[in-house]
Amino acid sequence: MKFPDFDYACPKSLDEALGLLRLHGDDAVLLAGGQSLMPLLAFRLAAPGLLVDLKDVPGLGDIGIDGGGVRLGAFVRWCEIDRNAGLAAAHPLLVEAIGHVAHYQIRNRGTVGGSLAYGDPAAEMPGIAVTCDGEIIVMGESGERRVAAADFFLGALTTCLRPGEIITGLHLPPWPAGRRWAFEEFARRRGDFALAGTALYYDLDSQGRATDAHIGVIGAADRPMRLAQAERMINGSTVNADAIAAAAEAASREVDPMEDFHAPTAYRRALVETLVARALTRAAG
Amino acid sequence: MRIKLKVNGKTVEAEVAPRISLADFLRDTLRLTGTHLGCEHGVCGACTVIVDGAAVRACLMLAVQAHGEQIVTVEGLSNDDALSPLQACFRKHHALQCGFCTPGMITTAHALLTEEPDADADRVREVLSGNICRCTGYIPIIEAVLEARAHYADQDAPP
């Protein structure tokens, strides 16, 4: 359980970090909070030749809130999302979901960029990015590119990040007043990865009918995903008990849960139905 | 690599290989063996130390990452031969048996109560959920931490 041997670099600028990635190619791995990378190293599932620590790179730790939405720097830690006074109003779904991430000590270290780059299918941050039409901001050799979160996660622990690229932040679109929302997840022990979870929201039109429903799930496929059929059941409805039941049932059919040590496929399917129903009920209440 | 940091108030300079975890550095190089290593992959919480005021798993942090930081270990929370108020509460409530998890419980509880001396029982349970204890069943630990709150509310960061 000791880490394999590696070199360590602590660049002072993004350019310097990009230069190190260019020089070392696949042999270099970025280090932010280390709360996913260090266990991988301990298990020898990764054995890079060089760790490039981003802790001294300026500008990655900012939280920006304005009319254009919320921007989280890649080095923003979970505990900083808890403490930020403006985020609870600017993006309540984000704050509630991130409240479920890991345990106290890990929340003091783990980062937004690290979670996005790791791409665990049950992780909250990728789930929020996909559910809320987030854009992942990536810096590479040829400049900045912005990738829709829906296109970013390719499979379990797999993203479209290219060699030599660094995630610098996540942008979430503005959150209108009056939006209905909820987050629900189920884990065996608080702070552990969820067996499944859902983040969802919708707006109400002048007749009190739901529009623009976004229903996302985590832990229910090889990546976080939105559920188009369940969303169709909610759009145009008054989100009454019938609509909620229909949407939850559609959600359970639409997901493609993996079977593993923790739960069989049928269990996770049933869990998605329960959690979506619970979240929609809370959102409507 | 050469690192310089403060450990329990004392400046320490040392040469350390990048692969050495902060926990191993504290235990093997500085001989501060109060920091215990259980799982060594961030699950059990026994190795919790306080880095710049925040409780952190020392098995998931490299010693080189601690360059320039202020570290407090369980040794830094003792009160010479007398028990600190938090330790006294642990003793009173029988909040330890084998003692393996205790350093992590003490450092975690100290960081929590320093920041949130009014933490309620739910909050204490939530925070300590990241620390595994196989002896006590946790209830005595929660009771000890709840009783220790009074000492943290009264003064600035005891002991």
HADDOCK unambig.tbl for C-alpha pairs under 7 A between the chains (distance, minus, plus):
assign (segid A and resid 1 and name CA) (segid B and resid 40 and name CA) 6.14 0.50 0.50
assign (segid A and resid 3 and name CA) (segid B and resid 19 and name CA) 5.71 0.50 0.50
assign (segid A and resid 4 and name CA) (segid B and resid 19 and name CA) 6.57 0.50 0.50
assign (segid A and resid 5 and name CA) (segid B and resid 19 and name CA) 5.54 0.50 0.50
assign (segid A and resid 6 and name CA) (segid B and resid 18 and name CA) 6.58 0.50 0.50
assign (segid A and resid 6 and name CA) (segid B and resid 19 and name CA) 6.16 0.50 0.50
assign (segid A and resid 7 and name CA) (segid B and resid 18 and name CA) 6.06 0.50 0.50
assign (segid A and resid 8 and name CA) (segid B and resid 18 and name CA) 5.89 0.50 0.50
assign (segid A and resid 34 and name CA) (segid B and resid 60 and name CA) 6.53 0.50 0.50
assign (segid A and resid 34 and name CA) (segid B and resid 61 and name CA) 6.91 0.50 0.50
assign (segid A and resid 35 and name CA) (segid B and resid 60 and name CA) 6.27 0.50 0.50
assign (segid A and resid 38 and name CA) (segid B and resid 60 and name CA) 5.40 0.50 0.50
assign (segid A and resid 39 and name CA) (segid B and resid 41 and name CA) 4.80 0.50 0.50
assign (segid A and resid 39 and name CA) (segid B and resid 42 and name CA) 6.85 0.50 0.50
assign (segid A and resid 42 and name CA) (segid B and resid 41 and name CA) 6.38 0.50 0.50
assign (segid A and resid 103 and name CA) (segid B and resid 127 and name CA) 6.83 0.50 0.50
assign (segid A and resid 103 and name CA) (segid B and resid 129 and name CA) 6.91 0.50 0.50
assign (segid A and resid 103 and name CA) (segid B and resid 130 and name CA) 5.04 0.50 0.50
assign (segid A and resid 104 and name CA) (segid B and resid 127 and name CA) 5.32 0.50 0.50
assign (segid A and resid 104 and name CA) (segid B and resid 130 and name CA) 6.47 0.50 0.50
assign (segid A and resid 105 and name CA) (segid B and resid 55 and name CA) 5.19 0.50 0.50
assign (segid A and resid 105 and name CA) (segid B and resid 56 and name CA) 4.61 0.50 0.50
assign (segid A and resid 105 and name CA) (segid B and resid 57 and name CA) 6.05 0.50 0.50
assign (segid A and resid 106 and name CA) (segid B and resid 56 and name CA) 6.64 0.50 0.50
assign (segid A and resid 108 and name CA) (segid B and resid 54 and name CA) 6.40 0.50 0.50
assign (segid A and resid 108 and name CA) (segid B and resid 55 and name CA) 6.93 0.50 0.50
assign (segid A and resid 108 and name CA) (segid B and resid 56 and name CA) 6.59 0.50 0.50
assign (segid A and resid 190 and name CA) (segid B and resid 129 and name CA) 6.90 0.50 0.50
